[in-house]
Amino acid sequence: MIRTLLRRRKEPLAIEDVTVVDKPGMRRAVAATAIGNTMEWFDFGVYAYVAVTLGRVFFPAEDPAAQVVSTFATFAVAFLVRPLGGLVFGPLGDRIGRRLVLSTTMIMMAAGTFAVGLLPGYSQIGFAAPLLLLVCRVVQGFSTGGEYAGATTYIAEFAPDHRRGFLGSWLDFGTFIGYSLGSGLVTVLTAAVGANGMVDWGWRVPFLVAGPLGLIGLYMRLRLEETPAFQQVAERAAEEAKAAEAHGGTAPIEEARQSGRGRLKEIFTRHWQAVLICMGLVLLYNVTNYMVTSYLPTFMTSTLGQNATTAQVLVLGTMLFVVLAITVVGRTSDRWGRRPLFLFGSVGMIVLAIPAVLLIREGGVLMPAIGCLILGAMLVTFAGTSAATLPALFPTRLRYGALSISYNLSVSLFGGTTPLLASWLVATTHNTLVPAFYLMVAGVIGLIATVFLHETAGKPLRGSGPMVETEEEARTAVAESRTEAGRRARDVWIRLRHPWAGAGHREAGHQEEEEE
């Protein structure tokens, strides 16, 4: 009798607790979220590669260095409003669903990027030009505040547990495809029309391309279904609300779902450790990302005086390397775990940042190419792992909101400001190793966060049941759960019956259970 009660304390899974994913729906989810990230990072790639040109178009011409800093300041402002977007879109995604919010952010991102291509320059309307550019960047930043967190949440909640790393890596695959498309388009345009042609009209073309891309992304997202995990939470909340109404009360889950203030309080009081771990990992990923993708082209041309086309091709080649390797890293994280890859990348960043920047400073093609590839290897370690790691830190009911807030706080404070701070520090100190020191600090912070990270590879998301691909896998999961529940009950039973028993009694209990 006691053993029966002990067994019921930890109920094994039932078959209805295991979700068998809809494979066509899963493929649509991956494609639609990835193209949103492609759109977002197409803009970043374009902006990074035309930073010098935008400085000449939108800011006074007295000081070229000041133009570059002003352009990156405008770039950074978009990141300062990202937490506001996260505060709005994240909790909204936990209340009304992931799909509608992701469609809204898609529209806003495309509109903001497209509008930049229509703006008049400083020579035409004076100081109104940079102000209008700033407005467009604010719209982009606000919408992006709900984009990446929502996309990672969506893919994570659609992916089978044992493939979450591989499927999540396609999201950042879209990131670097977008960056490569944007930077590649600018490189081709620059070679075709020259620097003067880019200043006159060529810079507009990449931004105008964002309009059609946005329409394609919106069409794909409107065809999406809501995630199984969110549907389960919504159904459970509705049942609790109905039961509470019958007794004249309010269901706690439904009350928390409807209270933004209560939700925020819960995030920062009950899940503050996960928030800090998330911010540390995001800092590591995004400082590396923006250093390589947004600052490195300008660093190589404006600071080191290298050929602009050569610098652009080297960074573009690094992005293509990341694209080719990223899904391999995602699949590896499913096999080896997320934590070992983050540890490897963090230590590698601390050790290899200075050698990489020294190689980039050498000039020519070969040495800078090796330096860029070293940084790309570290970057892909984080990029291929983050989309599966970050959503698993938070429970389903709070996942979108908690991840949006944590992610965007870290990106706005540390990631998006990387090009601005790096360019300012280099201009102030005249030390071209500043980017390496910056990356090393990020590596140390990421290493600390990784030490406290719990392994989540192959495990269900917090607040959700197991996700599998086939009915056979579902039955296997249920059988394994029953075996594990029985083993735990046997261990407790042996300790209660024989409190003096050591490992030998427990081992005997395991053997006896296996015989049964």
N, C-alpha and C positions, 0 to 999 in steps of 0.2 A: 504493500500500500504506500509506504513512504517512498519507495523507488518510483512508483507511478506519479506521485505528487511532484517529486523532483524532476521527473521527465517533463511534466507539464509546465514547469517554471520557464523553460526555454522551448517553446513550441517549434517543432521542425517545420520546414516549408511545406505548403500544400501546392498542388500543381497550378492553382489559380494565382499563387503569389509570384510565379515566374512569368515574365513577359517574353514572348517570342516576337522578335522584331519583324516588321513588314519590310522586306528587302527593297521593293521598289520605292517605298516611302523613305527608307534610309538613304538610298542613292539620290533621291530628289533633295533630301535635307542637306546632304554633303555638297551637292552641286550648287544649290541656291545660296547657302551660307558662304561658300567659297567665292562665288562671284561678287557678293557684297564686299568681302575683303579685297577682292581684286580691284573693285571700284575705288575703295578707300585708298589703297596703296598705289594705284595708278596716279592719283592726285599727289601723293607724297613723292613718288619718283619724279614726276614732272616738276614739282616745286623745288626739289633739291637740285635738279639738273639745270633749271633756269633761274636759280637764285641770283646769280650775278646779273643776268639779263633783267629780271624783275626789279632789281635794285636800280638799274639805269632807267627803267620805264616809270617807276612809281615814286622815286625819291630824288631829292636835289642832287646835282652832279658834282658838288664841291669836293667831296671826299669819297673815293671808291671803297675804302675800308668801312666807312660809316654806312655806305649803301648796303654792303653785305650784312653788317650787323643789324641794320634796320629791317632788312628782308627776313632774317632769321627771327627777329623780335616779333614780326607779324606772324611768322610761322609758329612761334611759341605761344602767342596769345590764344590761338585755337585750342591749345592744350590746357590753358588755364580755365576755360569754360567747360572742358570735358567732365569734371566732377559734377557740374550742374546738370549736364545731360544724363550722367549716370544716376543722379538722385531722382530725376524725373522718370527716365525710361526704365531703369532697373526695377524699382518697386512696382511700376505699372505693368511690366512684363510678368511679375509674380501674381498680379491681380487679374489681368484680362487675358493673359497668355503670351507666349513668345512670338507667335506668328505675326500678329497685328503690329506689334512694336517693331519687329524687324522690317516689315514693309514700310513703316513710317520713316525709319532711319534711312532706308534706301532712297526714298524720294528726296529727303532733305540733303543727303550727301551729294546726289547727282545734281540737284538744283544749285547748290552752293558752288560746286566745282565748275559747272557750265557757266555760271554768271561771271566768274573771274575772266573768262575768255572774252566777255563783252565789255569789260571796263575800259574807259578812257585813261590815258596816262597822265603823268604829272605835267608834261608840257602842254596838255590840253586844258586841264581843269585845276591845276595846282594842288594844294593840300587836300582837296576833296578826293583825289585819286587814291592816296594811301588809306584814307578813311573808308572808302568803299571797299578796298581790298580787305581791310580789317573786318568789315561787316560780313563779307563772304566767308572769311576764315572763321568767324565766330559761329556762323550757321553750320559750317562743316564740323567744327569742334563739338558743338552741342549735339549734333546728330551722331557723331562718332562715339560720344559718351555712352550710347546704348547699343553700339554695333558689335564690337568684339566680344564683350561679355555675353551679349545675347546669342551671338553666333556660336561661341564655344559651349554655352549652356544647351543650345538646341542640338548640336551634334552629339554632345555627351549623353543627352537624354534619349537619343535615338540609337546610339551605338551599343552593340553587344559588349558585355564587360571585358571579354578577352580580346577585343579588337578596338577598344576605345582610343588607344594611342595611334594606331594606324589611320583610322578614320578621322580622328581629330587633326592629324598632321596635314590633311588635305585643306583644312581651313587656312593654315599658314602657307601651304603651297599656293593658294590663291593670292595670299599677301605678296609673295615674292614674284609671282607671275605678273601681278598688277604693277609692282615696282619695275620689273624688267620691261614690261610693255611701255610704261611711261618714260622711263629713262632711255630705252631704246629708240622710241619715237623722237625724243629730243635730240639724241645723238645723230640720227639720220637727218633730221631737219637742219641741225647745225652744220653738218657736213655739206648739205645741199644748198642752203641759202646764205651761209656765213654768219658771222657775229652781227654785222649790221642788219642783215635781213631778219635775224631773230628779234632784234630790238624793234624793227619797224613793224613787223606783222607775224613773224614765225612763232613767237611765244604763245600766240592765241590758239593755235591749232590744237595742241594737246589738251587744253582745257575744254575746248568745244567738243572734242571726241567723247567727253564724259557723258554728254546727254544721251546718245544712243546706248552706251554701256549701261547707264542707269535704268533705261526703259526695259532692257533685257533682264536686268537683275530684278526689277519690280515684277515683271511678268512671272518669273520663276518663283519668287517668294509668295505671290498671291495664290499659287497652286499648292502650297505646302499645307500639311495638316498639323494639328497641335501635337506636342510630344506625348508619348505614353505616360511618362513620369508626371507631367503637369496634369494630365487628365485624371490620373489616379488621385492626386492630391485634391483636385477640384471636386471629384465625386465624393471623396471622404468628407471634405468640408461641407458639401451640400447635405450629406446624410446627417452629420453632426448638427448642422443648423436646423434641419427639419425636426430632429429629436429634441433639440433645445427649445424650439418654438412650442412643441407639444407640452413642455413643462414650464413654459413662460420665461425661459432664460435665453442666453446667447452662447453659442458654441465657442470655445476658446480658439480653435483654429480659424473659424470664420471671422471672429472678432479681430484676431491678429492680421488676417488677410486684408481686412478693410481698414485697418489703422496704420497709416504710414508712420506716424510717430512711434507707435508701439513696435513696429517692425524694425525701425532704425535703432531703437533702444535695445532690442534683442540682439541685433547684429553686433553692436559695440560692447554689450555687457556679457553675453553668453558665448560669442564667437570671436572675441578680440584676438585670441591667439591665431586663429585661421586668417583673420584680416592682416595681421602683421606678417605671417608667413607669405601670404599672397602678395603683399606689397613688396617684400624682399625679392621674391622670384620675378615679379614683374619688372622691378628696377633692374635686375641683372639682365633680363631679356631685352628690355627696351633701350637701356643705355647702349648696349652693344648694337642693337638694331639701328638706332638713329645715328650713332657714331659712324657706322659703316655706310648706311644708305643715304643719310641726309647731309652729314658733315664731311665725309671723306672726299667726295668730288671737289668741294670748295677748298678743303685743306690742301689737296694736292695741286690745285691750280693757283689759287690766290696766295697761299702761304708758301708753298714750296716752289712755285713758279714752273710747274711741269706743264706739258702740253695738254690743253683741255680735252682734245679728242682721245688722247692716250689715257688720261685719268678716267674719263667716262667709260671707255671700253673696259678698263681693268675692273672698275666697280661693277659694271654690267656683267662681266664674266664671273665675278664673285657671286652675284645674285643667281646666275644660271647654275653655278655649282651648288648653291643652297637648294634651288628648285629640284635638281637631280637627286640630292641626298636626303631631302626632308622626309619623304614617306618611308625611306629605309630606316631613318632614326625613329620615326613613329612606331614602326613595326618592332624595332629592337626594344623600345620601351615597354611594349606588351610582354616581351619575353624576359628581359632583364630587370625591368622595373623603372619607374620614373626617377627615383632617388639616386641610383648610381650614375645616371646620365647627367643630372644636375651637379652632382659632386665632381664628376669628371670635367664638365665644362667650367665650373667655378674655379677649380684649381688650375686648369689650363689657362684661363684668362689671367689669373694672377701671375703665372710663370711666363706666359708667352706674349703679353701685351707689349712690353718694351722691345723684344726682338722683332715683333711684327712691324711696329712703327719705325724702328731703325732701318728695316729693309725697305719700307715705303719711302723713306727719306733719301735712299741711295740714288734715285733717279733712273732713267732708262725704262726698260720694260720688265726684264726678268726679275730683278730683286723686288720691285714694288708688287709684281704679280704674286710672288711667293708670300709677301707680307699680307696682301689682301686675302689670299686663300687661307692663311692661318686664322685671320679674324673671321672669315666665312665659316671655317670648321667649328669655331667656338659658337658662332651665332646659330648654326643649324642644330647644334646640340640642344639649345634652349627652344628654338622655333619648332622643332619636331616633337617636343615633349609638353609644352605649356598648355596646349588646348585640351589635353586629357588630364593634366594635373590640377589646374586651377578650379574647374567646376566641382571636382571631387572633394574640395575643401569644405563645402557648405551643403546643408540639407536642401532638399528639393523646394520646400516651401519658401525659402529665403534665397535660393541660389542666384537668381538673376540680379536681384537687388544688391546682395552682399558682394557678389563678384564685380558688378558695375562700379560700386563705390570704391572698393579696394583697388581694383585695376586702374580706374581713372585718377584716383588720388595719386597713386604712384607714378603713372605716366605723366600727369600734368606737372608734378613737382620735380621729377627726375628725368623721365624719358624725353618728353618733348622739348625740354629746356636744354638738352645736351648740345645741339648745334650752337645755340646762342652762347651758353657758358663756355663751351670749348673755344669758339672763335674769339670771345672776349678775353679769356685767359691767355690764349696764344698771343693776341695783340698786346696785352698788358705786360706779360712776362717775357715775351720774345723767346719762349722755350717751346720748341717744336715737339718735345716729348710729352707735353701736357695731355694730349689724347690718350697716351699709354697710361699715365698716372690715373686719369679719370676711369679708364676701363679696369684698372687694378682695384680701385676702391669699390667699384660695382661688383667685382669678383668676390671680394671679402664679404660684402653684405649678402650676396647671393649664397655664399658658402654657409654663413650663419643661419640663414633661413632654411637651407637644405638640411642642416643638422636636425632641425625640429620638425621636418616634414615626415609624415607617416606614409608608408608605401600604400598605394591604392591600385596598382596594376592588377587586373583580373578580378577586382572586387566590385560589388554593387555600389552605386552612388549612395551617399548618405540620404536617408529618408525614402529610399526606393528599394524595390525588390530586385532580384537578379534579372539581367537582360541576356537572352541567348538567341541564337540564330535558328534553331530547329526544335521540333517537338521532342526529338530524342535527347537533345541537350537539356531540355527542361526536365524530362523524367530523370536524367542522371543527376541534375542538381537537387531534385527532391530526395532521391535515394541517398545521396551524400549527406544532405542535411539531417535526415533521420538517423543515419549512422553516427554523425557527429553529436547529435542531441543525446543519443543513447550512451555514447562514450562519456560525455560530460556528466550525465546522471549517474553512471557507474562510478566515476571518480568521486563524486560527492557522497554517494552511498557508502563506498569503502572507507572514506575518511570519517563519516559519522559512526559507522559500525566498529571501525578499528582506528581510533584516533592516534594510536601509537604506531600505526603502520607506516612504513617508509616507501621507498621507491619500489621495493620488491612486491609489496601488496598491490600497489597501483598497476604495476606491470602485469601481475597475475590477473587483475581485474580486466585489463585490456585483452589479455589472451582468452579469458573466459567469455568476454563479450563476442570476440571474433568467432569462438566455437559455436556460440548460440546462433 
